[in-house]
Amino acid sequence: MTVATSRGTADDELVERCLRGDGGAWSLLVDRHGPLVWAIASRMGLTRADAEDVFQATWTVALEELSQIRERRRFAAWLGRVARHQALRVRRGYGIARRAHARVAEDTEEATLPDDELERVEERAQVGRALGRIGERCADLLSLLYYADPRPPYEEIAERLGMRIGSIGPTRARCLQKLQDALGGGS
């Protein structure tokens, strides 16, 4: 049974209309739930520009995955989770930027990297790009397992990613295979 909200048409009906190409229904969803997305992004301690990026990324994900939402009547809850995930992704970038900033040399001399170190930097950049192509869940898992400093215990990884501890190893193996494939070294 579809229950209408106090502001008109129910979310599940709006989602259905969006899937049929009704731009007005999309506008209604954005108008109705935009403040929710904005509030989540703003409360995560992001700059205004980053909160705007989270807002846009959240609605982009919503548009791309609209047909895959199982419980369309719970669109607001689903959208809130997407917004939170997008905000956390941006916040993780803050930590990376702070750590990188602390490592920047204070002298102004031009520094050149030896060939072997330059090669490692290029390899890290390739891995970073490949992580962006293997799916968010795999990228998050591999980042926690191999890049987090300090490396969190399996219990924390399982909790953060919403998975069972016993599935971390097999999932890691599948994700590493996806990463290898994305790097062009797959079988």
N, C-alpha and C positions, 0 to 999 in steps of 0.2 A: 504494500500500500504506500503510495507516495503522499508524504505530508508536506504541505506548503509551509514555507517559513513566513514570519510576520511581514516580510517585505515582498511577498508575491510568490512566484513560481519556486517549487522545490529544486534543490541542487541537482538531484538525479534527472529531473526533466530538462533542466538547463544543459546538463552534460549531453544528454541524448540529442537535444536540438543543435548543440555545437557540432556533434559528430555528423549531423546532416548538413552542416555548412551554414548554420544560422549565426551570422556575426553579431546580431543583437543579443543573442543568448550569451555569447562570449563576453560581451561588454557588461552584461548583468553580473556574470560571475566575477569579473575583475572588480567591478564597482562594489559588489557585496563583500568579497573576501580580500580585496586589496589592503584594507586597514589591518587585517590579521597578519598578512605577509609583512607589511611594513613594521608592525609592532614587534614581530619576532626578530626581524633583521636589526631593528633599532636597539632592542634589549640585549643584544649579544655584544655590545661594546664596540661596534664597528663605526668607522667614520661615515659621514653622510654619503660620500661617493661609493663606499663599499656596500652600504645598506641599499643604495639604489641598484648596484650591480646584483646584489642578492635578490632584490625584488624582480628585476628583469630575468635573471637566471631561473628563478622559481616559476615564473609564468611561462618561460620557454619550455621547461620540463613538463609543466602541466599541459601545454599544447601538444607536445610531442608524445606524451604518454596517456592522453585523455582516453583513448579507446581501451587501454589496458587496466583502467581502474576497476577493481572488482566490486566494491561497495560504493556505488556512485552516490548513494544518499549520504555517505560519510565523506563527501568531497572536501569539506572544510578541514576535517581531521587529517586527511591524506595530504592536503596542501600545506597544512602547518608542519607536518613532518618533512616535507620537501624543503620548505623554507628554512627549517632548523638545520637540515643537512647542508644546504647551500651556505648558510651562515657559518657553520662549523668549518666547512671547506675553506672559506675566506679567512677565518681566524687562524687555522693551521698555517696559512701563508704568513700571518703576522709573526708567528714564532720562528719560521724559517728566515724571514727577513731580519728579525732581531739577531739571530745567531750569525747570519751572514755579515751583517753590519759590524758586529763585534770583531770579526776576523779581518776586516779591511785594514790594510797597512796604513799607518799614519804618515809615513814619509811620502814625499811627492816624486821620488825618483821613478822613472819609467821602469817597470819590471817586465821582464820577459820570462816566459815559462820554458823550462827545458822540454825537449820533445816528448819524453815519457810522461811528464805531468800534463802537458797539453793533450796528449792522447787520452789520458784518464779523464780529463775534463770533458772532452768530446764524447767519450763513452758514457759518462754520467748523463750528459745531455740527451744522448740517444735513448738511454734507459728511461729517462724522464718522459720523453715523447712517447715511447712505447707504453709506459704505464697509463698514459692518457688514452690509449687505444684498446686496452684490455678490459674495460668495464670498471666502474667505480668500486664495486665490492672487492674485486681482485686487487685493484690498485691500493685500496685502503688496507687490506690485509698485508700485502707485501711491504707497504710503507711502514706499518707497525712492526712487522717482523724484522725488517732489514735496515730501516732508516731512523726509527725512533731512538732517541738518546735521552735517557736510558731506555733500553728495550723493555716494554711492559710485560708482565707475566701473562701466561696464556689465559688465566682467569679474567684479567682485565681486557685482553684482546677479545675474548669471547663475549664479554658483557658489552663492550663498545660496538661490536659488529652484530650483536644479536644472534650469535651462533653457539653451538655446543662445543665444548673444549675438544672433544674427541673428533670433531670434524675439521679442526684447524689444519692438521697435518695433510689429510687428503685434499682439502681445498687448496692448501699451499702448493701441493704438487700440480694440481690442475692449473692454478694461476701462473706458476712458473713456466709451465708448458705454453700457456697463452702468451706470456711475456717473450719467451724464446721465439714463438711464431711471429709475434709483432716485430721482433728485432730482425726477422728474416732468416733465423737459424732453425726453423722448424723442420720436422721430417716430412 
